[in-house]
């Protein structure tokens, strides 16, 4: 289908309605229902995909978060990148109507429909989306750096933040859902089939304003319209704080990936060593701890064999001192800062008694407060897969946990043990799989948060915040992202060696069990990936065993 000659950036609805008219004329005199069945969007998505992605016009589409709400004309083409925080039921609307014997479309809008017309009722899905929780400022800047910006002298451009790392925050139960930073996305034609709760996506579509919503509800008083509006979720969320984006096209993203990556790094081993040296300085010149931290930063859940989340590698640094006057531990602060400038999404969470007892960190449905929309009340653990958590247990003072505190600890244990979060829907519980790498910083071995690996710190210098040139930071970020996303295999010949070594280890020490085997295999895989290797070799397996021997010796010294 040939696209109409209109400005797709400034008049997207003109293109939509033009394509509809072409389809309507081709289908005439068939009923409007045929239009929906014969292609659904009449080629709209294909036209915009070609324009935005093949021709590179996506950089010219402004981010809705960069613009003041009163400066965005209704009907503008905008984009929003965020996390799906809640998914509502299907919304029914008048998708097409016959005006003077000519079929018109109301798709991608909330505009009023003339009364006493022949109408077709279609449906769309509603997604409540929020800015990505825990996303670090450098990542936001990278995504926005290639986007067209309004005139810097105009009041429409929000003040840009400095490129500073995230500060230490508590697990604020409501922080990710502040409505002035959110967006209600309306999805058409089943394009949400591949989306699920907590996914990250970039939506491109047409923004619709509150004045048009009010006009629509006031002018259209037909019985049909009233029945559709009665349970209309979108009407319960004021567009002055929650704009409506009628999605034309979208792309699913990953919290692990960074945009505009160049080709393969020239010297993986050199980049690895420079990053390892920097992590070593962050950890008070403790080389062994730096090796474990590097493997931890590369870890992710790549498969599930119940009850195992294969690939997870949580880490516990013991021997850390608490911060003065309730502040974050120096190690937690330094490591948290380093992770915030290396990984796209991260949070440092002080586990104080007050924080644990104050509010639930697992998401839940609140049917009492949100009686119209029944929105999901987010918690500190509703995060996109790939978000890193640093838990500062040194902030946990003596006292009694209340019911909320006990539930919060259970939620944290569930994440560390099985990488699942229990969502409370009041009438039932649902386990949601996730992928949140967790680092625990504690004085002694954590007795409440079971990590896959325990490393007592041996600092010969003070833990230091990371300082590096922008070029080095860029290389390290690309290195971590590439290695984390890479595939890895164990060849049959290597599998035989592993089996023999594991049997020998079991015969030597009967306390060595399946958990230890799983940790060694995970570490071996991560060590291979850290060198840019896609299959396990004997050399990397021996290096893994050496690391574990050194760590075990340190643990014996600590408990002696």
C-alpha positions in Angstrom: 0.0 0.0 0.0 1.4 3.4 -1.0 1.7 5.9 1.9 0.0 9.2 1.5 2.3 12.2 0.9 2.2 13.8 4.4 4.7 14.8 7.1 4.9 11.8 9.3 6.6 13.7 12.1 4.2 16.7 12.3 1.0 15.2 11.0 1.0 11.5 11.9 -2.8 11.3 12.0 -2.9 12.6 8.4 -0.9 9.5 7.4 -3.1 7.2 9.4 -6.4 8.6 8.0 -5.0 8.7 4.5 -4.0 5.0 4.7 -7.5 4.2 6.1 -9.2 6.0 3.3 -7.2 4.0 0.7 -8.1 0.8 2.5 -11.8 1.9 2.8 -12.0 2.7 -0.9 -10.4 -0.7 -1.8 -12.9 -2.5 0.5 -16.0 -0.6 -0.7 -18.8 -1.5 -0.5 -17.8 -4.1 2.2 -18.6 -3.2 5.8 -16.1 -1.6 8.1 -15.5 -4.8 9.9 -13.7 -6.1 6.8 -11.2 -3.3 7.1 -10.0 -4.6 10.5 -9.8 -8.1 9.3 -7.9 -7.3 6.1 -4.6 -6.2 7.7 -5.7 -4.5 10.8 -3.7 -1.3 10.6 -3.9 -0.8 6.8 -0.1 -0.6 6.5 0.4 2.1 9.2 3.0 0.3 11.2 5.0 -0.7 8.2 5.1 2.9 6.9 6.2 4.3 10.2 8.8 1.5 10.8 10.4 2.2 7.5 10.5 6.0 8.1 11.7 5.7 11.8 14.2 2.9 11.7 15.2 2.2 8.1 15.5 5.9 7.2 16.7 6.9 10.7 14.0 9.4 11.5 13.6 8.0 15.1 16.3 10.5 16.2 13.9 13.4 15.2 11.1 12.1 17.4 11.2 13.9 20.8 11.1 12.1 24.1 7.9 13.0 25.9 9.8 13.2 29.2 12.0 16.0 27.7 9.0 18.3 27.1 6.8 20.3 29.4 3.3 18.9 29.3 1.6 22.1 28.2 4.0 22.5 25.2 3.1 19.2 23.5 0.4 19.7 20.8 -2.2 17.0 20.8 -1.7 14.7 17.8 2.1 15.1 17.9 4.4 12.1 17.3 6.4 11.4 20.4 8.3 8.5 22.0 8.5 7.2 25.5 11.0 4.7 26.8 10.1 3.1 30.1 9.2 0.0 32.1 5.7 -1.6 32.0 4.6 -1.2 35.7 1.0 -2.4 35.2 -1.2 -4.0 32.5 -4.9 -3.2 32.4 -7.8 -5.0 30.7 -8.8 -4.4 27.1 -10.4 -1.0 26.4 -13.2 -0.8 23.8 -13.6 2.3 21.7 -15.3 3.5 18.5 -12.6 2.7 15.9 -14.6 3.6 12.7 -17.8 5.4 11.9 -19.7 6.3 8.8 -20.1 10.0 8.2 -22.1 11.0 5.1 -21.7 7.6 3.5 -17.9 7.8 4.1 -16.1 5.6 6.6 -13.7 7.6 8.9 -11.4 6.2 11.6 -10.9 7.2 15.2 -7.9 4.9 15.7 -4.9 6.3 17.6 -7.0 9.0 19.2 -9.5 9.7 21.9 -11.4 12.2 19.8 -15.2 12.6 19.9 -17.3 10.6 17.5 -20.4 12.2 15.9 -23.7 10.9 17.3 -26.2 8.9 15.4 -23.7 7.4 13.0 -23.0 3.8 12.1 -20.1 2.7 14.2 -17.6 -0.2 14.6 -16.3 -1.1 18.1 -12.7 -2.1 18.3 -10.4 -2.8 21.2 -6.9 -1.8 22.4 -4.7 -2.7 25.4 -3.7 -0.3 28.1 -0.2 -0.3 29.6 0.8 1.8 32.6 4.5 2.7 32.0 7.0 4.5 34.2 10.6 5.7 33.8 13.0 2.8 34.3 13.5 2.4 38.0 17.2 2.6 39.0 18.4 3.7 35.6 21.6 5.6 35.9 22.0 9.1 34.5 24.7 8.2 31.9 22.4 5.6 30.4 19.6 8.2 30.2 21.9 10.7 28.5 23.1 8.1 26.0 19.6 7.3 24.9 18.6 10.9 24.7 21.9 12.2 23.1 20.8 11.4 19.5 17.3 12.8 19.9 16.1 16.1 18.5 15.7 18.6 21.3 13.5 21.7 21.5 15.0 25.2 21.3 17.2 25.5 24.5 15.8 28.9 25.1 12.2 27.6 25.1 10.4 26.8 28.3 9.3 23.6 26.8 12.7 21.9 27.5 13.1 20.5 30.9 16.3 21.3 32.8 18.7 18.6 32.1 20.4 16.9 35.0 24.1 16.7 35.4 25.7 13.3 34.5 26.1 12.2 38.1 25.7 8.7 39.5 22.7 7.7 41.5 22.9 8.3 45.2 22.2 5.8 47.9 18.5 5.4 48.3 16.1 3.4 50.4 13.6 1.0 48.9 11.0 3.7 48.5 7.7 1.8 47.9 6.2 4.5 45.7 9.2 6.2 44.0 8.9 4.5 40.6 5.3 5.4 40.1 5.1 9.2 40.5 2.4 10.0 38.0 4.0 13.2 36.6 6.8 10.9 35.2 4.5 8.2 33.9 2.6 7.4 30.7 -0.5 5.5 29.7 0.3 3.6 26.5 -2.5 2.3 24.3 -1.5 -0.7 22.2 -3.3 -1.7 19.0 -3.6 -4.8 16.8 -2.2 -7.3 19.4 1.2 -5.7 19.3 1.5 -6.4 23.1 1.7 -10.1 22.6 5.4 -10.2 23.3 5.2 -7.8 26.3 5.0 -8.7 30.0 5.1 -6.9 33.3 8.4 -5.1 34.0 9.6 -5.3 30.4 11.4 -2.3 29.0 10.3 -0.9 25.7 10.4 2.2 23.6 6.9 3.3 22.3 6.4 5.7 19.4 3.0 7.1 18.8 0.5 9.9 19.0 0.0 11.8 22.2 -3.5 12.9 23.1 -4.4 15.7 25.6 -6.8 16.1 28.4 -8.9 18.8 26.7 -9.7 16.4 23.9 -10.7 13.7 26.4 -13.0 16.1 28.2 -14.5 17.3 24.9 -15.0 13.7 23.8 -16.9 12.7 27.0 -19.0 15.9 27.0 -20.1 15.9 23.4 -20.7 12.2 22.9 -23.7 11.2 25.0 -24.9 8.2 23.1 -25.8 5.1 25.1 -23.0 3.2 23.4 -20.4 5.8 24.3 -21.6 5.9 27.9 -21.4 2.2 28.2 -17.8 2.2 27.0 -16.8 5.1 29.3 -18.3 3.5 32.4 -15.3 1.3 33.1 -12.8 3.3 31.1 -9.5 3.1 33.0 -8.0 5.9 31.1 -10.7 8.3 32.3 -9.7 7.6 35.9 -6.1 8.8 35.3 -5.9 12.5 34.6 -3.9 13.2 31.4 -2.5 16.3 33.0 -0.3 14.0 35.0 -0.5 10.8 33.0 -0.3 11.6 29.2 -1.9 9.1 26.7 0.4 7.7 24.0 -1.4 5.9 21.2 1.3 3.5 20.1 1.9 3.0 16.4 5.2 1.1 16.7 7.4 -0.1 19.5 10.6 -2.0 20.2 11.4 -4.2 23.2 14.7 -3.4 24.9 16.9 -4.9 27.5 18.3 -3.3 30.7 21.6 -5.0 30.0 22.1 -3.5 26.6 23.4 0.0 25.8 22.6 1.8 22.6 24.8 2.5 19.6 27.5 0.0 20.5 30.6 0.0 18.2 32.1 -3.2 16.9 34.1 -5.7 19.0 36.7 -4.3 21.3 40.2 -4.5 19.9 41.8 -6.1 22.9 39.5 -7.8 25.4 42.3 -8.9 27.7 43.6 -5.4 28.0 40.1 -3.9 28.7 39.5 -6.7 31.3 42.8 -6.0 33.1 42.2 -2.2 33.2 38.7 -2.7 34.6 39.9 -5.3 37.1 42.6 -2.8 38.4 40.0 -0.1 38.8 37.7 -2.5 40.8 40.7 -3.5 42.9 41.2 0.2 43.9 37.5 0.5 44.7 37.8 -2.5 47.0 40.9 -1.2 48.9 43.4 -3.0 46.7 41.9 -6.4 47.3 42.6 -8.3 44.0 40.7 -11.5 44.9 37.6 -9.6 45.8 37.9 -7.6 42.5 38.0 -10.9 40.6 34.8 -12.1 42.2 33.1 -8.7 41.7 33.9 -8.8 38.0 32.3 -12.2 37.6 29.3 -11.0 39.6 28.9 -8.0 37.3 28.8 -10.3 34.3 26.2 -12.7 35.8 22.6 -13.1 34.6 19.9 -15.7 34.6 20.1 -17.4 31.2 17.9 -20.4 31.9 15.6 -21.9 34.5 15.6 -25.5 35.7 13.3 -25.5 38.6 14.1 -24.7 41.3 17.4 -23.3 40.0 17.8 -19.9 38.2 20.8 -21.0 36.2 23.5 -18.2 35.8 22.7 -16.2 38.9 25.8 -15.4 41.1 25.0 -13.4 44.2 27.9 -12.2 46.2 28.5 -11.3 49.9 31.5 -9.1 50.9 32.1 -9.5 54.6 34.5 -7.6 56.8 32.9 -4.2 56.0 32.4 -1.5 58.6 29.2 0.4 59.2 29.0 4.0 58.1 29.1 6.8 60.7 25.9 8.1 62.1 23.7 5.8 60.1 25.3 6.6 56.7 26.1 4.0 54.2 29.1 1.8 54.6 32.3 3.2 52.9 32.6 -0.1 50.9 28.9 -0.1 50.0 29.1 3.6 48.9 32.3 3.0 46.8 31.1 -0.2 45.2 27.6 1.3 44.6 29.1 4.3 42.9 31.4 2.1 40.7 28.4 -0.1 39.7 26.3 3.0 38.9 28.8 4.3 36.4 29.4 0.9 34.8 25.9 -0.7 34.6 22.8 0.8 33.1 20.5 0.2 36.1 21.4 -0.1 39.7 20.3 0.7 43.3 22.1 0.8 46.7 19.7 -0.1 49.5 20.6 0.4 53.2 18.9 -2.4 55.1 18.0 -0.4 58.2 15.4 -1.7 60.6 13.3 1.4 59.9 13.4 0.8 56.1 12.5 -2.9 56.5 9.6 -2.2 58.8 8.1 0.8 57.0 6.5 -0.5 53.8 6.3 -3.7 51.7 8.8 -3.9 48.9 6.9 -6.6 47.0 4.3 -5.3 44.5 0.6 -5.7 45.4 -2.9 -4.8 44.2 -4.7 -2.2 46.2 -8.4 -2.7 45.6 -9.4 -0.3 48.4 -7.6 2.8 47.4 -7.6 2.4 43.6 -11.2 1.4 43.4 -11.6 2.4 39.8 -8.4 1.3 38.2 -7.1 -1.3 40.7 -3.6 -0.3 39.8 -0.6 -2.3 41.0 1.1 -0.6 43.9 4.7 -0.9 43.1 7.4 -1.8 45.6 11.2 -1.6 45.8 11.5 -5.0 44.1 9.4 -4.2 41.0 12.4 -3.6 38.8 13.4 -4.5 35.2 15.4 -7.6 34.8 19.1 -6.7 34.8 18.8 -4.1 37.5 21.7 -4.5 40.0 21.0 -4.3 43.8 23.7 -3.6 46.4 22.2 -4.3 49.9 24.1 -2.6 52.8 23.5 -4.9 55.7 25.9 -2.9 57.9 23.0 -0.4 58.3 20.9 -3.1 60.1 20.9 -2.3 63.8 19.4 -4.3 66.6 15.7 -4.3 67.2 12.5 -6.2 66.3 11.2 -6.8 62.8 7.4 -6.3 62.5 5.2 -8.3 60.1 6.2 -6.0 57.2 9.9 -6.4 58.0 9.6 -10.2 58.1 7.8 -10.2 54.7 10.4 -7.9 53.2 13.3 -10.2 54.3 11.4 -13.2 52.8 11.1 -11.3 49.5 14.8 -10.5 49.4 15.7 -14.1 50.2 13.4 -15.3 47.4 15.2 -13.0 44.9 18.6 -14.2 46.0 17.7 -17.9 46.1 15.4 -18.4 43.2 15.3 -15.0 41.4 11.5 -14.7 41.9 9.3 -12.0 43.4 6.0 -12.8 45.0 3.3 -10.4 43.8 0.3 -10.0 46.2 -3.0 -9.8 44.3 -4.9 -10.0 47.6 -6.9 -13.0 46.6 -3.9 -15.0 45.4 -0.1 -14.8 45.2 1.9 -15.0 42.0 5.6 -15.8 41.6 7.2 -13.5 38.9 10.6 -14.5 37.6 13.2 -11.8 37.6 16.9 -11.3 37.1 18.3 -9.0 39.8 22.0 -9.5 40.5 22.5 -8.9 44.3 25.6 -7.9 46.2 25.4 -7.9 50.0 27.9 -5.8 52.0 28.0 -6.9 55.7 30.2 -6.8 58.8 30.3 -10.6 59.2 28.8 -13.3 57.0 25.2 -12.4 56.3 23.0 -14.6 58.4 19.7 -13.4 56.8 20.6 -13.1 53.1 22.1 -16.3 51.6 24.6 -15.4 48.8 26.1 -17.9 46.3 29.6 -16.7 47.2 31.1 -15.3 50.4 34.4 -13.3 50.1 35.9 -11.7 53.3 37.5 -8.4 52.3 41.2 -7.8 52.9 41.7 -4.1 52.3 45.2 -2.7 52.3 43.9 0.8 51.5 40.7 2.8 51.9 37.9 1.9 49.5 37.9 4.6 46.8 35.2 5.9 44.4 35.8 5.1 40.8 37.5 7.9 38.7 38.3 7.4 35.1 38.4 9.1 31.7 35.2 9.0 29.6 36.9 6.9 27.0 37.8 4.2 29.6 34.3 4.2 31.0 32.8 3.8 27.6 35.1 0.8 26.9 34.2 -0.9 30.2 30.5 -0.4 29.7 30.7 -2.0 26.2 32.9 -4.8 27.5 30.5 -5.7 30.4 27.4 -5.4 28.1 28.9 -7.5 25.3 30.2 -10.2 27.6 27.0 -10.4 29.6 24.9 -10.9 26.4 27.3 -13.4 24.8 26.5 -17.1 24.4 28.6 -19.8 26.0 28.9 -23.6 25.6 30.8 -26.5 27.2 32.1 -28.9 24.6 31.7 -32.7 25.2 35.4 -33.2 25.8 35.4 -30.5 28.5 32.3 -32.0 30.1 34.2 -35.2 30.7 37.0 -33.3 32.5 34.5 -31.5 34.6 32.7 -34.7 35.7 36.1 -36.3 36.7 37.1 -33.3 38.7 33.8 -33.0 40.4 33.9 -36.7 41.4 37.4 -36.3 42.7 36.4 -33.2 44.7 33.5 -35.1 46.2 35.7 -38.0 47.2 38.2 -35.6 48.9 35.5 -33.6 50.7 32.1 -35.1 51.4 30.6 -31.7 52.2 31.0 -30.6 48.6 27.5 -30.8 47.1 25.4 -29.8 44.2 25.3 -26.1 45.3 29.1 -26.0 45.2 29.2 -27.7 41.8 26.7 -25.2 40.4 28.7 -22.3 41.7 31.9 -23.6 40.2 30.3 -24.1 36.8 28.7 -20.7 36.9 32.1 -19.1 37.8 33.9 -21.0 35.1 31.3 -19.8 32.5 31.6 -16.2 33.7 35.4 -16.4 33.8 35.4 -17.5 30.1 33.1 -14.7 29.1 35.3 -12.2 30.9 38.1 -13.1 28.5 35.9 -13.0 25.5 35.8 -16.8 25.1 32.6 -18.5 24.1 33.5 -22.0 25.3 35.1 -23.3 28.4 38.8 -24.4 28.3 40.9 -26.3 30.7 42.8 -23.1 31.5 39.7 -21.2 32.7 38.5 -24.2 34.7 41.8 -24.4 36.5 41.6 -20.6 37.1 38.2 -21.1 38.6 39.4 -23.7 41.0 42.3 -21.5 42.0 40.0 -18.6 42.8 37.9 -20.9 45.0 40.9 -22.3 46.8 42.2 -18.9 47.6 38.8 -17.8 48.8 38.4 -20.9 50.9 41.7 -20.3 52.6 40.7 -16.8 53.4 37.5 -18.0 54.9 39.4 -20.5 57.1 41.6 -17.7 58.3 38.6 -15.6 59.2 36.9 -18.3 61.2 40.1 -19.5 62.9 
